[in-house]
Amino acid sequence: MAGEVWRALCLVVVLEGLMLFVAPGGWKRAAEQLRSLPDPHLRAVGGIMVVMALTGLWCLRLG
């Protein structure tokens, strides 16, 4: 199980790195837009992302 967690974290780093490598300007603009959003909005978006990701993992586990 620990190995799977490390692989998943490495995949996240690969995807983040690809974003920075392919479109650094777009990444900067997105980060600037995030700074302007209020904290409650960011928390809501973050919570939705967590629920979606956990649901996806659960579905993949069943499949």
C-alpha distances in whole Angstrom, upper triangle without the diagonal:
4,5,5,6,9,10,11,13,14,15,17,19,20,21,23,25,26,28,29,30,32,33,34,37,35,32,35,36,33,33,36,36,33,35,38,36,36,33,33,33,30,28,29,28,25,24,25,22,19,20,21,17,16,18,17,14,15,17,15,13,16,18
4,5,5,6,9,10,11,12,14,16,17,18,20,21,23,24,26,27,28,30,32,32,35,33,30,33,35,32,31,34,35,32,33,36,35,35,32,32,32,29,27,29,27,24,24,25,22,20,21,22,18,17,20,19,16,17,20,18,16,19,21
4,5,5,6,9,10,11,12,14,15,16,18,20,21,23,25,26,27,28,30,30,34,32,29,32,34,32,31,34,35,32,34,37,36,36,33,34,34,30,29,30,28,25,25,26,23,21,22,22,19,18,21,19,16,18,20,17,16,20,20
4,5,5,6,9,10,10,12,14,15,17,18,20,21,23,25,25,27,28,29,32,30,28,30,32,29,29,33,33,30,32,35,33,34,32,32,31,28,27,27,26,23,23,23,20,18,19,19,15,15,17,15,12,14,16,14,13,16,17
4,5,5,6,9,10,11,12,14,15,17,18,20,21,23,24,26,27,27,30,29,26,28,30,27,26,30,30,27,29,32,30,31,28,29,28,25,24,25,23,20,20,21,18,15,17,18,14,13,16,15,12,14,17,15,14,18,19
4,5,5,6,9,10,11,12,14,15,16,18,20,21,22,24,26,26,29,28,25,27,29,27,26,29,30,27,29,32,31,32,29,30,30,26,25,27,25,21,22,23,20,18,20,20,16,16,19,18,15,18,20,18,17,21,22
4,5,5,6,9,10,10,12,14,15,16,19,20,21,22,24,25,28,27,24,27,29,26,26,29,30,28,30,33,31,33,30,31,30,27,26,27,25,22,23,23,20,18,20,19,16,16,19,17,14,17,19,16,16,19,19
4,5,5,6,9,10,11,12,14,15,17,19,20,21,23,23,26,24,22,24,26,23,23,27,27,24,27,30,28,29,27,28,26,23,23,23,21,18,19,19,16,14,17,16,12,13,15,13,11,14,16,14,14,18,18
4,5,5,6,9,10,11,12,14,16,17,18,20,21,21,24,23,20,22,24,22,21,25,25,22,24,28,26,27,25,26,25,22,21,23,20,17,19,19,16,14,17,17,13,14,17,16,14,17,19,17,17,21,22
4,5,5,6,9,10,10,12,14,15,16,18,20,20,23,22,19,22,24,22,21,25,26,24,26,29,28,30,28,29,28,24,24,25,23,20,22,22,19,18,21,20,16,17,20,18,16,20,21,19,19,23,23
4,5,5,6,9,10,11,13,14,15,16,18,19,22,21,18,21,23,21,21,24,25,23,25,28,27,29,27,28,27,23,23,24,21,19,21,20,17,16,19,17,14,16,18,16,14,18,19,16,18,21,21
4,5,5,6,8,10,11,13,14,15,16,17,20,18,15,18,20,18,17,21,21,19,22,24,24,25,23,25,23,20,20,21,18,16,18,18,14,14,17,15,12,15,17,15,14,18,19,17,19,22,22
4,5,5,6,8,10,11,12,14,15,15,18,17,14,17,20,17,17,20,21,20,21,25,24,26,24,26,25,21,22,23,20,18,20,21,17,17,20,19,16,18,21,19,18,22,23,21,22,26,25
4,6,5,6,9,10,10,12,14,15,18,17,15,18,20,18,18,22,23,21,23,27,26,28,27,29,27,23,24,25,22,20,23,22,19,19,22,20,17,20,22,19,18,22,23,21,22,26,25
4,5,5,6,9,10,10,12,13,16,14,12,16,17,15,16,19,20,19,21,24,24,26,25,26,24,21,22,23,19,18,20,20,16,17,20,18,15,18,20,17,17,21,21,19,22,25,24
4,5,5,6,9,10,11,11,14,12,10,12,15,13,13,16,17,16,18,21,21,23,22,24,22,19,20,21,18,16,19,19,16,17,20,18,16,19,21,19,19,23,24,22,24,27,27
4,5,5,6,8,10,10,13,13,11,13,16,15,15,18,19,18,20,23,24,26,25,27,25,22,24,25,22,20,23,23,19,20,24,22,20,22,25,22,22,26,27,25,26,30,29
4,5,5,6,8,9,13,12,10,14,16,15,15,19,20,19,22,24,25,27,27,29,26,23,25,26,22,21,24,23,20,21,24,22,20,23,25,22,22,26,26,24,26,29,28
4,5,5,6,7,10,8,7,10,12,11,12,15,16,16,18,21,21,24,24,26,23,20,22,23,20,19,22,21,18,20,23,21,19,22,24,22,22,26,26,25,27,30,29
4,6,6,5,8,9,6,9,12,11,11,14,16,16,18,20,21,24,24,26,24,21,24,25,21,20,24,24,20,22,25,24,22,25,27,25,25,29,29,28,30,33,32
4,6,6,10,11,10,12,14,15,15,18,19,20,21,24,25,28,28,30,28,25,27,28,25,24,27,27,23,25,28,26,24,27,29,27,27,31,31,29,31,34,33
4,6,9,9,9,12,14,14,15,18,19,20,22,24,25,28,28,30,28,25,27,28,24,24,27,26,23,25,28,25,24,27,29,26,27,30,30,28,31,34,32
4,5,5,6,9,10,11,12,14,16,17,19,21,22,25,26,28,25,23,25,26,22,22,26,25,22,24,27,25,24,27,29,26,28,31,31,30,32,35,34
4,6,5,6,9,10,11,12,14,15,17,19,21,24,24,27,24,22,25,26,22,22,26,25,23,25,28,26,25,28,30,28,29,32,33,31,34,37,36
4,5,5,6,9,10,11,12,14,16,17,19,23,24,26,24,21,25,26,22,23,26,26,23,26,29,27,26,30,31,30,31,34,34,33,36,39,38
4,5,5,6,9,10,11,12,14,16,17,21,22,24,21,19,22,23,19,20,23,23,20,23,26,24,23,27,28,26,28,31,31,31,33,36,35
4,5,5,6,9,10,11,13,15,16,19,20,22,19,17,20,21,18,18,21,21,18,21,24,22,21,25,26,25,26,29,30,29,31,34,33
4,5,5,6,9,10,11,13,15,18,19,22,19,17,20,22,19,19,23,23,20,23,26,25,24,27,29,28,29,32,33,32,35,37,37
4,5,5,6,9,10,11,13,17,18,21,18,16,20,21,18,19,22,22,20,23,26,24,24,28,29,28,30,33,33,33,35,38,37
4,5,5,6,9,10,11,15,16,18,15,13,16,17,14,15,19,18,16,19,22,21,21,24,25,24,26,29,29,29,32,34,34
4,5,5,6,9,10,13,14,17,15,12,15,17,14,14,18,18,17,19,22,21,21,24,26,25,26,29,30,30,32,35,35
4,5,5,7,9,13,14,17,15,13,17,18,16,17,20,21,19,22,25,24,24,27,29,28,30,33,34,34,36,38,38
4,5,5,7,11,13,15,12,11,15,16,14,15,18,18,18,20,23,22,23,26,27,27,29,31,32,32,35,37,37
4,5,5,9,10,12,10,8,11,13,11,12,15,16,15,17,20,20,20,23,24,24,26,29,30,30,32,34,35
4,6,8,9,12,11,9,13,15,13,14,17,18,18,20,23,23,23,26,28,28,29,31,33,33,35,37,38
4,7,9,12,10,10,13,15,14,15,18,19,19,21,24,24,25,27,29,29,31,33,34,35,37,39,40
4,7,8,7,7,10,11,11,12,15,16,16,19,20,21,22,24,26,26,28,30,31,32,34,36,37
4,6,5,7,9,10,11,12,14,16,17,19,20,21,23,25,26,27,29,31,32,33,35,37,38
4,5,5,6,9,10,10,12,14,15,16,18,20,21,22,24,26,27,28,30,31,33,35,36
4,5,5,6,9,10,10,12,14,15,16,18,20,21,22,24,26,27,28,30,31,33,35
4,5,5,6,9,10,11,12,14,15,17,18,20,21,23,24,26,27,29,30,32,33
4,5,5,6,8,10,10,12,14,15,16,18,20,21,22,24,26,27,28,30,31
4,5,5,6,9,10,10,12,14,15,16,18,20,21,22,24,26,27,29,30
4,5,5,6,9,10,11,12,14,15,16,18,20,21,22,24,26,27,29
4,5,5,6,9,10,11,12,14,15,16,18,20,21,22,24,26,27
4,5,5,6,9,10,11,12,14,15,16,18,20,21,22,24,26
4,5,5,6,9,10,11,12,14,15,16,18,20,21,23,24
4,5,5,6,9,10,10,12,14,15,16,18,20,21,23
4,5,5,6,9,10,10,12,14,15,16,18,20,21
4,5,5,6,8,10,11,12,14,15,16,18,20
4,6,5,6,9,10,10,12,14,15,17,18
4,6,5,6,9,10,10,12,14,15,16
4,5,5,6,9,10,11,12,14,15
4,5,5,6,9,10,10,12,14
4,5,5,6,9,10,11,12
4,5,5,6,9,10,11
4,5,5,6,9,10
4,5,5,6,9
4,5,5,6
4,5,5
4,6
4
